[in-house]
Amino acid sequence: MFALRFAARWPSAETNLQNADSIGTAKAVPLREPTALREPTAESEGECSRDPAAQPPGTAALLCICSNNSVSSAPSVLDETSTDEQFSLREKLIVWLVSLAGYVAIRLIAPTLRFEVSVEEGGPPEGNVRPAIYVFWHRCVFSATHHFRNRDIVVMTSRSLDGEYIARIIEKFGYGAARGSSSRGGVRALLALHRDIDAGRTVAFTIDGPRGPRYIAKPGPVLLARNTRAPIMAFHIAVERAWILNTWDAFVVPKPFSRALVRIGKLIQVPPGADSGTMERFHAEMQATLERIREYAEANVGTF
């Protein structure tokens, strides 16, 4: 637990930029209409692959996704840059320590949890659909890592220090990691996720990550759903007893032998011809679904 708390407070490039005091009423982030979908080329590299940090989240720069990409038999791997080049020696030590502590904590605590699954009307009857785009709040990563393990799911993780140790932890549980976020590396990460869906895999987003605000959904999954025709499946995991870390997302670490309720929302299918106004409505629907299932799960955990 000390290592998890230490990591949660470490001032990385992507965390601690949002303060819990800034959290207000959740609302959808405005969408912008994407340009034609295409994979970056030598001529368009400056347009498609420039640093997304210079642009607002949800702009067309995040959507240079080619619908005719070749399908790979293995999950896409993004950001080939080694940690030797990305991080200092001290940061690499932190990544190693936190990755080990996180992995051990999940392996020790998560198997003791008593999971129940509840699916609202319009959701997948068996609580699972493939391929799909899973969306959930960042604070549920601990429980979700265990519950959805070994299902060949590819998760978008940020290219920050936090994203690195999260990627290393989840890879030990059978996940792939596409490194990128709404603020950095989003173009290539979304391109990789598009390829994974084409290959029949499910992909997942911590929808308010990597730096919040908490409970505010980013638009990337809606855009990806339109381009791939894969349904969006929102879920929330509430636990009866937990340690709540002092982080922007109020990260949840379940206490051993707690009961956990997985609430799955109705599937959201974005039509391929959706215009910007339609996309905004689906984004608002995704936000509303996430809020609704969170409220249900937290009110009913322990009653099943």
N, C-alpha and C positions, 0 to 999 in steps of 0.2 A: 504494500500500500504506500510506503514511503516513496518508492521509485515512481509510482503512478502520480502521486501528488507533486513530486519534484518536477516530473515531465510536464504536468499540466500547468505549472507556473513558469516554466522556462520561457523567456521572451524570444521566441522564434520570429521569423519574418512574417508568418501568416497568422499567429495567434496573439492574444492579448491586445489586438488592435481595437477590439470591440469590448466595451465595458457592460457589465450586466445592468447598470443603471440606465443604459440607453435603450433597453428593451421596452417596447410599447405594444400597442395593438398590432397584431400581425396583419399584413396586407400584401397583396401580390406586387412583385416588382414589374414595372412596365416592360413590355416586349417591343422589339423592333423587327421589322420585316427583313428576313435574310436575303442575300443576293443569290444568284444561281449557284448551285452546289457544284463544287469542283475540288479536286485535290491540288495542293500547291505545286506549281511548276517553277522552273527557273525564272520565267518571265513574271509570274505572279507571286514569287516568294516574298517580295516586299509588301504585297497587299495582304496575302493570306497568312503569312507566318510571322509578321512583325509582332513585337511584344504586345500581348493583349492588355497588359497593365496600362497601356497608354489610351485604352478605350473603355467606355462604360461596359459593365457586364450585359450580356444579351445582345450585343451588336452583331452585325454580319460577319465580323472578323472571326467569330467563334464557329462559323457555319460553312466553311469551305470544305464540305464533306462530299466526297464523290460517291454517287449511288451505284457505280459500276466497278467498285474495287474488287480485286480478286479475293477469294475466301481462303483463309488460312486454316489449317487443321489444329493450330495451337492458339491460345489466347494471345492477343496483341500485347507487345511489350513496348512501352513508351519510355522516352528519355534515357537514351543509352549512356548519358554522362555518368561516370562513376562517382561514388561518394568521395573518392580521393580528390576529385576536381571540384565538387560542389561544396564540401564541408571542411571545416578546420579539424585538426586532431581532436580538440576538445569536443566539438560537435559530433564527430564520429564515435567518440567514447559514449556520449549521451545516447546516441541512436542505438548503440549496441546494448547498453544497460537497460534502457527503457523497453526495447524490443524483447529482451529476455524476460524482464519483469512482467511485461504485459502478457506475453505468451504463457508464462507459468501461472499468472493469476487467472487467466481464462481457463486453462486446463484444470486448475484446482477447483475453482468456484463454479463455473458454468455447468459441469455435469451434475452438480447437486441441486440445480434449480428445477422446479416443477413447472414445465411449460404447458399452457393451454392455448389453443388456437381458436379464434372467433372470426368469422367472415361475415361482413355485412352483405345485404342484398345487392346483387350485381357483381359480387366478387367471385373469384375462382372457387368452385365447389370444394376442391381439395386443398385450398390455401396455397396453390402453386400454379404457375403458368410459365411456359417456355416456348420461344424466347419472349422476354419481356424486359421492361425498364422498371426496376425497383427504386422507390424513393422513400427516404426516411430521415428523421432528424438526427443530427450528429451525436447527440447525447446517448443514443441507443446503440452505439457501435459495439460496446462490450457484449451485450446479450445477443445482438444480431449476428456477430461473428460466429458464435457457437451455434445458434439455431439454424442458420442457413449454410453451414459449413459443407465442404465437399460436394457442391452442386455445380461446379464449373462456372461460377459467377465472376464477372470481371467488374471491379470497383474503381471508380474514378477517385484518385487520391491526389492531394496537392503536392507540388514540388518543393515544399518547405521542409524544415527539419521534422515537424510534426507528421507531415505526409509520409516522410521516409520511414519513420518507425511504425506508423500504422500499416504501411504497405508490407513491411517485413513481417509484422505480426500476422496479418490476414493471409499472407501467402503460405504460412505454416498450416493454415486451416483449409487449404484447397482453393483459395481465391486467386484470380489474376489481378494485377494492378495497372491501370492506365494513368500515368502521372500527368496531371494538369488540373486547372481549376478555372473559375470564371475570371480570375485576375492574372493567371500566368499559365501558358502552355495549353490553353483550352482548345485551340484549333486541332492540334495533333491528337490530343486525348479523345476528342469527340470523333475524329476520323477513325481512330482505333476501335472505339466502341461501336461505331457503325459497322465496321468489318466483323466484329464479334457477333453482333446481332445477325448479320448476313450468314454467319456460320452456324446459327442456331443457338447461340449462347444467350444467357440473361446477363444484363449489366445493371449496375446499381450506383446510385448517387446518395451521398449524405447531403441532403438538399439545401441545408442552410450553412454548409461548410464552404470554404475552410475557415472563415473568420467571422461568420455571422452576418447580420444580426440573428439571434436565436429565433427560430420559428418563422423565418421569412424565406419562402421557397425561391430558388433561382429558376430561370426559364429554360435552361439547357435541356432537361428531359422532354419538355413539350416539343421543342424543335427537333430533337432526335426521334421522337415518336412519329412526328409528321413525315420525316424523311425515310423512316424504316418500316412504318406501319405496325410497329410492335406496340402492344398495349402498355400503359403505365399502371403499375401496381404499387399503391402506397401502403405502408404498414407502420405500426408503432408497437413497441414493446414496453409495457409498464411492469415494474417489479414491486412486490409488496414491501420489502425492506431493502434499503440500499444506503451506501455512502454517496453523498453528492459532493463532487469536487468543486473547488472554488475557481471555475473556469468560465469563459464566456457562454458556453453551452450548458453549464451545470451538469457536467458529465456524470453519468450514472454507473456506479460499480455495485452490482447486486451483492447483498450479504448471503453467505452460504445458506442453502436450504430454503430460500425464499420461493414464493410462487411468482410466476411471470405470465402475463397475458399478452399474446400476440394478436393484435387486432388488425385485420386486413380489409382495406377499403374496396369499393367497387372499381372495376377496371375502367380506365379512361382510354378511349380509342380516338386519336386525333386523325381526322381525314387527311389524305395526302395533298388535297388541293386547298387546304385551309389558308385563308389570307390573314393579314396581321390582326384584324379585328376578331376573327375566329380564334386565332392563337391566343390572344389575350383572354378570351372567355375560358378556354381550356386551362390556361395557366391559373386563372382564378378558381376554376373547379378543382385543380390539383391542390391549391392552397387550402381551400375549404375542406377537401377530403382529409388532408393531413391533420387539420385542426379537429375535425369531427372524430376521427378514429383515436386521436390522442386523448381527447376528453373522455371517450367511452372506455378506453383501456385503463386510464388512471382511476376512473370512477368504479370500475367493476373488477379490477385485479383482486384475487382472493375470494371472489364470490362464486367462481365456477366449480 
